[in-house]
Amino acid sequence: MREIEHAGCIGSAPTQAKQFLTLLAEPQTGCVELRVLQAGWDRHGNIRRAVDLGLQQGGWTLAGWYTDLDRLAASARRLRGVSGYVTINPVQPDLLARSDHRQSRVRHTSRDQDIVCLRWLYLDIDPVRPPDISSTDAELAKAVARRDAILAENPVLAASALWGRSGNGAWVLVRLPDYPNDAASRALVAEAVHLISRRYSDAAVLIDPATVNPARLIGLPGTLKAKGSARPERPFRLVTLDGIGTHAATLAPGHARTLASERGTVETSRRVLCDVT
């Protein structure tokens, strides 16, 4: 596994976001949505949290659709103290007509039926804590340790994965062979995530079983995860890209049989990472 040096904010280290976006979106078969929740613009045109702007009714949902990843990263550099999210799977390019390479107030965002294919299996690894607050350093460390255990115990999964920190927890994206966005493929991905969640979740750390819908979002590395109010013991932190598997490519069907260790073998996870016809 290759470890990535932790980068600073996206403004000072734009390569972190661009590297992640390139790995996420290539080969390009659609577009990527960048979404910001409960936000607005300041007088300089930067995007901030609605609460920090004093906006009534929680601000707006801002979104844009991009095929030019440099322009997406440039839009993300306008975020100030607010979380930015991107779709993990390719989106139908028709949605460029909704907000083309710019952030706009939108009524509609990417739906599951707008996704071209299922490219990534997403593991969201969060410390258990009250909702809508940031994690402590100790809670974050538990989530990162659980992520590292998943990668260490499942080397084939790790070889075809990206991984990092979500600001409050950890994440893993496993490259799939661009499955069709149909009921059978969605069911396989969901079953695999649910089984991995049951294998690795406990009272301290949860692998979220809800990250299986095709239009799922992930925090963009290099942007800030701003949840609730920042406090010394529960600060806002950057989303990071920490590592890339040695292959950084789709899992080979034959290798997928060694996905899970003997202690946690998951038959469905083997199937989901094999070619499906």
Backbone bond lengths (Angstrom), bond angles and torsions (degrees), N, CA, C in turn:
res aa  C-N    CA-C-N  psi(-1)  N-CA   C-N-CA  omega(-1)  CA-C   N-CA-C  phi
1 M - - - 1.451 - - 1.522 109.30 -
2 R 1.329 116.08 141.63 1.449 120.78 176.71 1.514 109.01 -100.80
3 E 1.310 116.80 127.48 1.456 120.96 177.00 1.522 109.07 -92.54
4 I 1.334 115.76 141.28 1.448 121.86 179.67 1.512 108.64 -101.29
5 E 1.330 117.63 135.92 1.447 119.17 174.78 1.520 109.14 -63.28
6 H 1.327 116.97 138.48 1.450 120.76 179.23 1.518 108.79 -66.55
7 A 1.317 116.14 127.41 1.454 121.00 179.22 1.518 110.01 -93.30
8 G 1.313 115.24 165.23 1.447 120.01 175.34 1.510 110.83 -83.43
9 C 1.332 116.98 -153.75 1.459 119.89 -179.17 1.517 109.70 -67.59
10 I 1.307 115.20 162.29 1.457 118.88 -174.15 1.515 111.89 -63.84
11 G 1.339 116.69 -29.24 1.454 118.61 179.32 1.514 112.73 -65.04
12 S 1.336 117.75 -35.79 1.457 120.75 -178.46 1.523 112.41 -94.87
13 A 1.330 117.62 -15.82 1.465 121.00 -179.22 1.521 109.74 -141.10
14 P 1.330 116.54 68.25 1.469 119.00 -177.07 1.510 113.53 -65.49
15 T 1.325 118.08 -16.22 1.457 119.28 -179.73 1.526 111.65 -64.99
16 Q 1.339 118.22 -27.55 1.464 121.10 179.15 1.525 110.12 -61.45
17 A 1.319 117.50 -49.99 1.467 121.10 179.57 1.520 111.08 -67.73
18 K 1.312 117.72 -43.43 1.468 120.38 -177.38 1.523 110.96 -65.61
19 Q 1.323 117.25 -40.34 1.463 119.21 178.45 1.516 110.62 -62.57
20 F 1.333 116.47 -44.58 1.468 120.14 178.88 1.518 110.69 -62.63
21 L 1.321 118.08 -45.57 1.460 121.16 -177.89 1.523 111.32 -63.36
22 T 1.323 116.59 -37.86 1.464 119.80 179.01 1.525 110.63 -64.79
23 L 1.320 116.68 -44.79 1.462 120.44 177.80 1.526 111.02 -65.27
24 L 1.319 117.26 -37.48 1.457 122.32 -177.48 1.522 111.77 -67.90
25 A 1.324 117.09 -42.99 1.466 121.21 -163.58 1.526 115.08 -103.86
26 E 1.315 119.30 -9.90 1.459 119.82 -177.14 1.522 110.77 -102.08
27 P 1.354 116.84 140.83 1.455 126.74 0.94 1.524 111.32 -69.90
28 Q 1.311 115.79 144.04 1.453 120.41 -173.53 1.525 110.42 -76.80
29 T 1.322 115.40 116.68 1.470 121.15 178.49 1.521 110.95 -123.47
30 G 1.308 117.41 9.72 1.451 121.92 179.72 1.509 108.45 -174.69
31 C 1.325 117.18 -146.59 1.448 121.33 178.62 1.524 109.62 -127.47
32 V 1.324 116.27 174.59 1.461 123.29 -179.32 1.523 107.96 -121.01
33 E 1.325 116.47 134.02 1.463 120.79 174.37 1.519 109.87 -93.89
34 L 1.334 116.72 133.61 1.457 123.95 168.30 1.521 107.33 -106.01
35 R 1.337 116.83 123.71 1.464 121.32 -175.10 1.527 110.21 -126.69
36 V 1.318 114.79 141.25 1.466 122.84 175.63 1.521 107.02 -129.48
37 L 1.328 116.61 132.07 1.460 121.92 -174.55 1.520 111.25 -105.17
38 Q 1.332 115.76 144.28 1.466 122.74 175.13 1.523 110.54 49.42
39 A 1.319 115.66 60.58 1.455 121.41 -172.37 1.526 110.70 -138.00
40 G 1.323 115.37 175.28 1.457 123.15 175.29 1.510 109.08 -163.22
41 W 1.336 116.68 -177.20 1.453 122.58 -178.10 1.528 110.79 -104.92
42 D 1.321 116.14 140.55 1.460 119.27 170.98 1.526 109.39 -87.16
43 R 1.308 117.78 -178.26 1.467 120.51 -173.88 1.525 112.64 -71.30
44 H 1.345 116.34 -11.03 1.458 120.19 176.87 1.532 112.44 -95.59
45 G 1.324 117.00 0.57 1.455 120.77 -178.60 1.512 114.37 85.31
46 N 1.339 116.96 7.71 1.456 120.19 175.37 1.528 109.71 -86.05
47 I 1.325 116.34 155.08 1.462 122.22 -177.03 1.524 108.90 -99.72
48 R 1.333 115.39 128.30 1.457 121.92 -178.27 1.521 109.92 -132.66
49 R 1.319 116.25 165.65 1.460 121.20 175.27 1.522 109.71 -63.04
50 A 1.334 115.21 141.67 1.454 120.12 179.86 1.519 111.70 -57.28
51 V 1.341 116.66 -39.57 1.456 119.96 -178.44 1.521 111.14 -63.50
52 D 1.331 117.86 -32.39 1.456 121.06 179.74 1.521 112.12 -78.01
53 L 1.344 116.99 -18.83 1.460 122.16 177.77 1.520 111.89 -95.74
54 G 1.327 117.23 -5.31 1.452 120.60 -177.49 1.513 113.78 70.85
55 L 1.327 116.98 25.26 1.453 120.21 -179.19 1.521 110.62 -76.81
56 Q 1.310 115.76 142.52 1.457 121.24 177.80 1.530 110.05 -80.19
57 Q 1.311 116.47 154.22 1.462 123.85 173.27 1.528 113.38 60.82
58 G 1.326 116.75 26.23 1.451 120.22 169.03 1.510 117.28 79.64
59 G 1.321 118.03 13.39 1.457 119.52 178.20 1.513 112.98 71.01
60 W 1.332 116.04 -152.15 1.460 121.54 -173.10 1.530 111.16 -130.39
61 T 1.320 114.77 164.06 1.457 121.12 165.27 1.521 107.39 -88.58
62 L 1.324 116.40 122.77 1.462 122.90 178.69 1.519 108.05 -109.31
63 A 1.319 116.70 138.00 1.463 119.57 -179.28 1.516 110.06 -153.38
64 G 1.324 114.26 155.35 1.461 122.07 173.05 1.509 108.71 -150.86
65 W 1.332 115.94 155.99 1.460 121.90 -179.22 1.518 108.52 -118.38
66 Y 1.342 115.62 137.86 1.460 121.30 -168.12 1.529 111.05 -137.54
67 T 1.328 115.01 139.81 1.463 121.36 162.82 1.530 110.41 -108.98
68 D 1.311 116.69 -22.51 1.464 122.58 177.05 1.525 107.64 -90.08
69 L 1.333 116.29 106.39 1.459 120.21 -174.48 1.520 112.31 -70.76
70 D 1.313 118.32 -26.78 1.460 120.24 175.45 1.527 110.44 -65.51
71 R 1.322 116.60 -38.55 1.462 119.78 178.62 1.525 111.26 -71.60
72 L 1.329 117.06 -32.68 1.467 119.26 174.41 1.528 109.45 -64.11
73 A 1.335 117.05 -46.68 1.465 120.16 179.56 1.527 110.68 -62.10
74 A 1.341 117.26 -35.49 1.467 120.13 177.36 1.524 110.71 -65.53
75 S 1.325 117.67 -40.48 1.465 120.17 176.09 1.523 110.98 -62.83
76 A 1.326 117.17 -39.77 1.461 120.79 179.78 1.519 111.59 -65.60
77 R 1.325 117.87 -27.11 1.463 120.17 178.40 1.525 112.13 -69.26
78 R 1.330 117.87 -11.27 1.460 120.99 176.56 1.522 112.60 -86.75
79 L 1.325 117.75 -2.31 1.463 120.89 179.82 1.530 109.20 -78.52
80 R 1.317 116.11 132.86 1.457 121.76 -179.55 1.525 108.98 -130.12
81 G 1.322 117.00 103.90 1.450 120.69 176.51 1.513 113.95 67.85
82 V 1.314 117.59 26.78 1.457 122.67 -178.42 1.521 108.40 -138.01
83 S 1.335 116.31 149.62 1.461 121.11 -176.85 1.525 111.14 -80.70
84 G 1.324 116.50 140.94 1.458 122.70 174.85 1.510 110.49 -120.56
85 Y 1.339 116.45 138.79 1.463 122.15 -175.43 1.528 109.56 -128.88
86 V 1.339 115.29 149.72 1.462 120.81 175.20 1.520 109.63 -128.16
87 T 1.332 115.75 153.57 1.460 121.06 175.34 1.515 109.49 -71.29
88 I 1.348 116.81 138.91 1.464 119.49 -177.31 1.523 111.85 -81.95
89 N 1.329 118.14 -25.42 1.463 122.07 -177.26 1.526 110.56 -111.64
90 P 1.344 118.14 153.16 1.465 120.72 -178.23 1.529 111.73 -60.88
91 V 1.340 114.86 139.23 1.459 122.55 -178.23 1.532 109.29 -105.89
92 Q 1.329 115.74 145.87 1.460 120.06 177.10 1.535 110.17 -52.86
93 P 1.347 117.88 129.31 1.471 119.41 -177.64 1.520 113.70 -66.07
94 D 1.334 118.66 -12.95 1.467 120.12 175.21 1.525 111.48 -56.14
95 L 1.343 117.37 -28.11 1.457 119.76 -176.21 1.525 112.92 -72.73
96 L 1.331 117.63 -9.64 1.461 119.69 171.37 1.530 110.55 -57.12
97 A 1.321 116.89 -29.98 1.464 120.84 -179.40 1.525 112.61 -69.71
98 R 1.325 118.16 -11.53 1.469 121.44 178.55 1.526 111.05 -82.09
99 S 1.321 116.66 -42.85 1.470 121.46 177.86 1.521 106.79 -161.17
100 D 1.311 116.36 94.34 1.462 124.38 -166.67 1.522 111.18 -86.13
101 H 1.338 115.92 103.81 1.460 122.99 175.25 1.522 112.45 56.94
102 R 1.328 116.60 38.69 1.461 121.90 174.23 1.521 108.36 -158.06
103 Q 1.329 116.22 157.68 1.457 122.20 177.19 1.520 109.66 -90.04
104 S 1.320 115.51 126.94 1.456 121.82 -178.34 1.522 109.56 -134.74
105 R 1.341 116.06 158.61 1.459 119.73 168.35 1.518 108.04 -69.43
106 V 1.334 116.40 129.10 1.464 119.76 -175.83 1.521 110.24 -129.78
107 R 1.303 115.70 151.35 1.461 122.48 172.29 1.525 110.74 -95.42
108 H 1.328 116.84 -24.92 1.458 121.70 -176.16 1.523 109.16 -128.24
109 T 1.321 115.22 141.26 1.460 121.86 176.44 1.529 108.56 -120.90
110 S 1.325 117.27 -175.94 1.466 121.24 -178.18 1.525 110.02 -64.22
111 R 1.323 116.44 131.06 1.460 122.84 177.94 1.523 109.11 -104.12
112 D 1.326 115.85 164.72 1.465 119.72 179.36 1.520 111.81 -56.16
113 Q 1.323 117.24 -37.82 1.471 120.61 -178.73 1.530 112.42 -73.53
114 D 1.342 117.76 -9.49 1.464 121.19 177.85 1.529 112.90 -87.70
115 I 1.335 117.63 -2.73 1.463 121.47 -175.18 1.524 110.23 -85.90
116 V 1.340 116.27 132.58 1.467 122.59 -176.18 1.523 111.26 -71.24
117 C 1.338 117.00 -45.81 1.468 121.63 -176.48 1.520 108.64 -158.44
118 L 1.320 116.01 166.46 1.462 121.97 177.57 1.523 108.23 -97.16
119 R 1.326 116.00 104.80 1.464 121.75 -174.05 1.517 113.05 -100.05
120 W 1.353 117.02 -27.36 1.457 120.44 -171.96 1.520 111.40 -132.89
121 L 1.333 116.09 139.76 1.455 124.21 167.08 1.525 106.27 -97.75
122 Y 1.332 116.12 124.99 1.465 122.09 -169.44 1.519 110.42 -111.08
123 L 1.337 116.00 121.57 1.451 122.83 172.88 1.525 108.52 -109.38
124 D 1.331 115.98 115.11 1.459 123.23 178.90 1.524 107.27 -105.33
125 I 1.324 116.48 113.85 1.461 123.10 -169.01 1.523 108.05 -111.73
126 D 1.333 116.42 105.44 1.455 121.31 -171.61 1.527 111.68 -119.96
127 P 1.325 117.22 139.79 1.466 118.58 171.43 1.526 109.96 -69.93
128 V 1.307 116.10 143.88 1.464 121.13 178.07 1.533 108.00 -74.42
129 R 1.334 115.78 126.66 1.462 122.65 -179.01 1.524 108.08 -162.55
130 P 1.322 119.37 170.31 1.462 119.90 176.18 1.532 110.83 -60.27
131 P 1.332 118.54 151.51 1.470 120.76 -178.00 1.524 112.81 -68.48
132 D 1.344 114.57 154.43 1.465 123.89 170.62 1.522 113.38 65.19
133 I 1.329 117.43 31.41 1.457 121.30 171.91 1.522 108.45 -135.25
134 S 1.338 115.46 155.22 1.459 120.56 175.73 1.522 109.86 -73.68
135 S 1.317 115.98 162.93 1.463 121.14 179.33 1.522 110.23 -86.93
136 T 1.321 115.72 158.23 1.459 121.20 169.39 1.532 108.77 -78.68
137 D 1.320 116.08 168.62 1.468 119.49 177.06 1.531 110.73 -61.30
138 A 1.341 116.39 -38.37 1.462 119.72 -179.36 1.523 110.86 -67.45
139 E 1.316 117.55 -40.73 1.465 121.01 178.08 1.524 110.79 -64.82
140 L 1.326 116.61 -43.61 1.464 120.27 177.21 1.523 110.79 -59.87
141 A 1.317 117.43 -42.81 1.467 121.31 -179.08 1.521 110.98 -60.92
142 K 1.330 118.30 -37.16 1.463 120.73 178.09 1.521 110.85 -64.46
143 A 1.332 117.04 -41.30 1.462 120.06 179.58 1.526 111.27 -66.32
144 V 1.322 117.25 -41.45 1.465 120.69 179.16 1.525 110.41 -65.74
145 A 1.325 117.28 -39.66 1.461 120.03 177.14 1.521 111.24 -63.17
146 R 1.330 117.45 -37.80 1.466 120.00 178.33 1.531 110.39 -68.02
147 R 1.321 117.12 -40.45 1.469 120.21 174.89 1.520 110.95 -58.03
148 D 1.318 116.35 -46.45 1.457 120.14 -178.46 1.528 111.46 -65.18
149 A 1.331 117.08 -33.53 1.463 119.91 176.82 1.525 110.63 -67.11
150 I 1.321 117.55 -41.86 1.468 120.96 177.72 1.520 109.81 -59.60
151 L 1.328 116.86 -45.73 1.466 120.37 -179.22 1.526 111.45 -66.08
152 A 1.338 117.22 -42.06 1.465 120.71 -178.01 1.517 111.91 -67.50
153 E 1.336 117.55 -37.65 1.458 121.07 -177.36 1.526 112.78 -82.49
154 N 1.319 117.82 -10.77 1.462 122.53 -177.96 1.523 109.34 -132.47
155 P 1.340 117.74 72.26 1.458 120.31 -172.48 1.516 114.34 -63.72
156 V 1.324 118.08 -29.03 1.469 118.94 178.45 1.525 109.87 -69.84
157 L 1.309 116.41 -41.44 1.459 120.52 174.31 1.528 109.81 -58.92
158 A 1.321 117.14 -47.07 1.459 121.36 -177.45 1.524 111.81 -61.98
159 A 1.327 117.05 -35.09 1.463 120.28 -177.37 1.517 112.42 -63.67
160 S 1.323 117.53 -26.00 1.462 121.36 -177.94 1.527 111.48 -113.88
161 A 1.314 117.20 28.24 1.465 121.10 -173.64 1.520 112.14 -119.86
162 L 1.317 113.97 160.13 1.460 124.43 162.39 1.523 106.03 -113.25
163 W 1.316 117.97 150.93 1.454 118.74 177.14 1.524 110.89 -152.07
164 G 1.325 114.27 158.36 1.453 119.57 -179.17 1.512 111.05 -170.92
165 R 1.344 114.33 -159.35 1.464 121.99 179.08 1.526 108.24 -118.45
166 S 1.317 114.88 141.65 1.460 120.36 -176.34 1.518 112.54 -92.36
167 G 1.314 118.06 4.80 1.452 122.56 -172.52 1.507 110.96 100.42
168 N 1.332 116.58 -48.25 1.462 121.60 178.74 1.520 113.40 -111.70
169 G 1.312 117.47 -17.34 1.458 122.72 -179.58 1.519 109.45 -148.74
170 A 1.324 115.81 -144.21 1.460 120.77 -177.70 1.521 109.45 -136.38
171 W 1.328 115.95 164.59 1.462 120.41 179.59 1.526 110.11 -144.49
172 V 1.333 114.56 155.50 1.460 123.14 172.97 1.528 107.26 -137.29
173 L 1.320 116.77 133.67 1.462 122.68 170.72 1.524 108.03 -116.04
174 V 1.324 117.21 124.72 1.463 122.69 179.95 1.521 108.41 -108.37
175 R 1.326 116.16 127.15 1.478 121.15 -175.91 1.518 110.49 -72.91
176 L 1.317 115.95 127.30 1.458 123.61 176.39 1.526 109.39 -105.26
177 P 1.335 117.36 166.56 1.475 119.82 -177.43 1.526 113.38 -84.43
178 D 1.344 117.23 45.68 1.467 122.13 179.49 1.530 110.92 48.22
179 Y 1.319 116.17 60.85 1.463 121.14 177.27 1.525 110.56 -62.05
180 P 1.311 117.82 149.66 1.469 119.34 173.71 1.529 109.87 -63.77
181 N 1.307 115.07 147.01 1.468 119.99 178.00 1.523 108.61 -83.04
182 D 1.327 115.00 73.65 1.459 120.11 179.56 1.525 108.85 -127.01
183 A 1.318 116.03 173.58 1.465 120.84 -173.83 1.519 111.76 -61.51
184 A 1.327 117.95 -40.51 1.460 120.52 -177.41 1.529 111.23 -65.13
185 S 1.328 117.70 -44.56 1.461 120.51 -179.12 1.526 111.10 -69.14
186 R 1.325 116.87 -39.97 1.468 119.54 177.77 1.524 110.91 -62.16
187 A 1.319 116.87 -38.94 1.469 119.97 -179.98 1.523 111.07 -66.16
188 L 1.332 117.71 -39.18 1.455 120.87 179.04 1.525 111.52 -64.52
189 V 1.338 116.52 -45.20 1.460 119.96 178.94 1.527 110.43 -62.41
190 A 1.331 116.53 -44.44 1.458 120.43 -179.33 1.524 111.31 -62.13
191 E 1.315 116.95 -43.21 1.462 119.67 -178.21 1.523 110.92 -64.95
192 A 1.330 116.37 -39.33 1.461 119.78 179.05 1.521 111.33 -64.18
193 V 1.339 117.52 -46.70 1.463 120.14 -179.99 1.528 110.59 -62.87
194 H 1.328 116.98 -41.25 1.466 119.90 -179.84 1.528 111.48 -62.96
195 L 1.315 116.46 -40.32 1.458 119.00 -179.73 1.524 112.01 -70.18
196 I 1.324 116.68 -39.52 1.465 119.52 175.86 1.532 109.87 -64.36
197 S 1.340 116.26 -38.80 1.458 119.88 177.08 1.524 111.09 -59.82
198 R 1.321 116.78 -45.59 1.456 119.39 179.89 1.530 111.49 -64.85
199 R 1.309 116.80 -33.39 1.468 120.91 -178.60 1.524 111.53 -70.62
200 Y 1.342 118.09 -37.30 1.456 120.00 -168.45 1.529 114.78 -115.51
201 S 1.314 119.41 -4.52 1.468 121.16 177.88 1.522 110.76 -85.02
202 D 1.340 115.50 150.46 1.457 120.79 174.05 1.521 108.54 -153.98
203 A 1.302 117.65 -163.74 1.462 120.99 -175.55 1.526 112.72 -69.28
204 A 1.327 117.82 -16.96 1.466 120.74 -176.70 1.524 112.98 -101.87
205 V 1.335 117.13 -31.86 1.468 121.65 -174.34 1.523 108.98 -137.15
206 L 1.328 116.03 136.08 1.459 122.07 178.89 1.519 110.06 -118.17
207 I 1.337 116.65 128.06 1.469 121.52 166.32 1.521 105.03 -89.20
208 D 1.316 115.86 110.49 1.461 122.29 -170.17 1.527 110.31 -64.19
209 P 1.345 119.04 118.99 1.467 120.22 -179.96 1.520 113.24 -79.24
210 A 1.341 117.96 -1.38 1.469 120.79 -175.18 1.522 113.49 -93.74
211 T 1.323 118.56 5.54 1.473 120.65 -174.56 1.521 112.53 -87.55
212 V 1.325 117.84 29.27 1.462 120.91 -169.23 1.527 113.54 -104.74
213 N 1.328 118.47 -7.77 1.468 117.60 -178.93 1.517 109.72 -72.27
214 P 1.328 118.19 143.74 1.463 121.41 -174.21 1.525 114.71 -57.48
215 A 1.340 118.23 -33.96 1.466 121.25 -176.82 1.527 111.86 -91.20
216 R 1.292 118.39 23.62 1.466 123.19 -177.92 1.525 110.40 -60.46
217 L 1.333 115.43 144.88 1.459 123.01 177.17 1.514 110.50 -103.08
218 I 1.345 115.64 155.75 1.454 122.37 172.31 1.521 107.66 -135.66
219 G 1.334 116.46 147.15 1.452 119.70 176.24 1.517 110.90 -62.39
220 L 1.336 116.15 136.04 1.463 121.23 -178.00 1.521 109.90 -79.88
221 P 1.352 118.59 120.71 1.462 119.95 176.97 1.522 111.81 -53.40
222 G 1.330 115.05 140.16 1.453 121.23 -176.62 1.507 113.47 95.58
223 T 1.349 117.35 -12.85 1.461 120.33 176.82 1.522 109.73 -102.57
224 L 1.317 115.12 164.15 1.455 121.21 -175.22 1.519 110.40 -88.57
225 K 1.321 117.32 138.79 1.460 121.25 169.80 1.532 106.73 -95.18
226 A 1.330 114.70 107.46 1.462 120.94 -175.31 1.519 108.79 -114.60
227 K 1.304 116.66 101.21 1.467 122.44 -176.94 1.515 108.74 -122.19
228 G 1.341 116.55 124.22 1.452 120.60 179.98 1.518 111.28 68.95
229 S 1.325 116.53 -137.65 1.460 123.05 178.51 1.521 109.07 -114.07
230 A 1.319 115.85 133.91 1.464 120.03 178.55 1.525 109.67 -72.51
231 R 1.324 115.33 132.17 1.455 122.52 175.50 1.527 108.07 -131.60
232 P 1.337 117.55 159.19 1.472 118.95 -178.05 1.521 113.08 -54.48
233 E 1.338 116.58 -38.44 1.468 119.12 -178.07 1.532 112.26 -86.53
234 R 1.341 117.43 -13.18 1.467 121.77 179.07 1.528 108.59 -137.33
235 P 1.326 117.35 74.36 1.466 120.41 -172.94 1.533 112.43 -83.56
236 F 1.331 114.68 161.97 1.459 120.18 166.31 1.527 107.81 -73.79
237 R 1.339 116.20 142.60 1.471 120.34 -179.37 1.523 109.80 -135.76
238 L 1.321 115.39 163.11 1.457 121.17 176.36 1.532 111.26 -77.94
239 V 1.309 115.58 146.98 1.461 121.70 165.28 1.525 106.80 -76.98
240 T 1.332 117.39 137.44 1.463 120.38 -176.74 1.528 111.51 -128.21
241 L 1.311 114.75 154.89 1.461 123.81 165.64 1.518 106.04 -104.13
242 D 1.339 116.65 112.47 1.462 121.01 -173.50 1.518 113.85 -99.19
243 G 1.335 118.78 -26.81 1.454 119.28 -175.38 1.504 113.49 -163.01
244 I 1.334 114.24 158.91 1.463 123.46 178.66 1.515 106.97 -131.44
245 G 1.336 117.16 133.03 1.452 120.60 178.58 1.517 112.53 -59.47
246 T 1.309 115.64 158.82 1.466 120.49 -176.95 1.516 112.39 -61.12
247 H 1.342 117.13 -30.12 1.456 120.11 178.21 1.522 110.94 -91.01
248 A 1.338 116.18 -37.80 1.465 122.57 -175.97 1.514 110.62 47.84
249 A 1.305 116.62 40.90 1.456 122.30 -179.19 1.515 108.45 -148.04
250 T 1.325 115.46 176.34 1.456 120.99 -176.66 1.516 111.66 -59.39
251 L 1.323 116.40 138.80 1.455 120.43 174.78 1.520 110.66 -61.11
252 A 1.320 115.75 133.43 1.457 119.55 174.83 1.527 109.72 -72.87
253 P 1.331 118.08 140.76 1.469 119.67 -178.01 1.525 113.26 -55.67
254 G 1.319 118.15 -41.67 1.454 119.90 -178.13 1.523 112.50 -66.59
255 H 1.336 116.46 -36.58 1.461 120.20 -179.26 1.517 112.04 -73.80
256 A 1.308 117.72 -20.91 1.459 120.39 -176.06 1.522 112.40 -63.58
257 R 1.325 117.71 -18.61 1.467 120.35 -179.18 1.521 111.90 -67.00
258 T 1.342 117.72 -16.94 1.456 119.92 178.43 1.524 111.37 -103.38
259 L 1.325 117.20 22.52 1.457 120.88 -178.02 1.517 112.05 -54.22
260 A 1.311 117.96 -53.59 1.462 121.59 -173.54 1.517 110.67 -102.53
261 S 1.331 115.32 149.58 1.450 119.82 176.82 1.518 109.87 -72.72
262 E 1.329 116.66 167.55 1.458 120.05 179.26 1.520 111.45 -60.92
263 R 1.329 116.83 -30.53 1.461 119.32 -179.46 1.517 111.94 -71.68
264 G 1.330 117.35 -21.86 1.460 118.08 -175.72 1.511 112.22 -139.49
265 T 1.318 116.93 37.55 1.453 120.16 -176.83 1.525 110.81 -59.30
266 V 1.319 115.97 130.83 1.460 122.35 -177.80 1.524 107.85 -125.09
267 E 1.317 115.94 106.35 1.457 119.92 -175.09 1.517 111.89 -59.79
268 T 1.326 116.87 -42.18 1.458 119.22 -178.62 1.513 110.93 -65.81
269 S 1.330 118.92 -36.34 1.452 120.71 177.85 1.519 110.74 -63.06
270 R 1.316 117.84 -34.77 1.448 119.69 174.47 1.526 110.37 -60.93
271 R 1.329 114.95 -44.43 1.465 119.44 -176.35 1.528 111.46 -67.76
272 V 1.342 116.73 -41.43 1.451 119.21 -174.51 1.515 111.73 -65.30
273 L 1.340 118.04 -27.04 1.441 120.96 -178.63 1.514 112.85 -97.75
274 C 1.331 116.38 10.73 1.459 121.62 170.62 1.518 108.95 -101.59
275 D 1.309 115.91 164.33 1.474 118.78 176.82 1.519 109.22 -61.29
276 V 1.316 116.04 137.92 1.451 122.30 176.69 1.518 108.29 -116.29
277 T 1.299 116.34 132.44 1.467 119.66 179.85 1.511 109.04 -119.47
